């Protein structure tokens, strides 16, 4: 704007501040503070939104969790191993399947024995052929067969045995005993003196008979305890690396669940 001195441009745009330098400084400081507070709130909101979402879980994390080899599942281990290959997919029926490939360099600290201790795994057993889909998923130079780690078999479920029901002995009702003198006197022979003979008691028309009560034992049907099925099926193979350090091995894992 030609012809207008620079010192008058602000005062002309703010007529109320003309000739009031203290008020002008107050307004300038207030504007700076408002902008700073707005920027701080914006940064805080972005950080809160980002941190609230948490760390994004990758397919490698999902595969390790499915196989039971995620670090969070073994909090007491001194060290953890990162797989050099991990595939997390689903079968045709929708079940999750994980393929993992670990490689331990061997030596004193990071050998096969330390890997087994870190994840509470048993020693390898006899050799077994690797599943075809494992080699297809990892796409490496997996061997045709390798020693397989024996998985602990689920303990048989204890079957509840029926409790022995106590034998119930029926209590027989007492039978009425009749005294000998209550029985009718025998027929007297002709000519015998019957003056002192007692008068015969009348014969009861019905003799009470005690009917024993037979208890009916109700059989107790044993209820089998619910069987907890293991949702994850895991197979682990160990292939030693020829010419490598002691304990150097390739470890292949296939888990479904």
ABEGO torsion letter per residue (X at the ends): XBGBBAAAAAAAABAAABGBAAAAAAAAAAAAAAAAAAAAAAAAAAAAAAAAAEBBBBAAAAAAAAAGABAAABAABABBBBBABBBBBBBAAGBBBBBBBBBBAEEAAABAAAAAAAAGBBBBBBBBBBBAAAAAAAGBBBBABBBBBBBBBBBBBBBBBBBBBBBBBBBBBBBBBBBAAABBBBBBBBGBBAAABBBBBBBBABBBBBBBBBBBBBBBBBBBBBBBBBABBBBBBBBBBBGBBBGBBBBBBBBBX
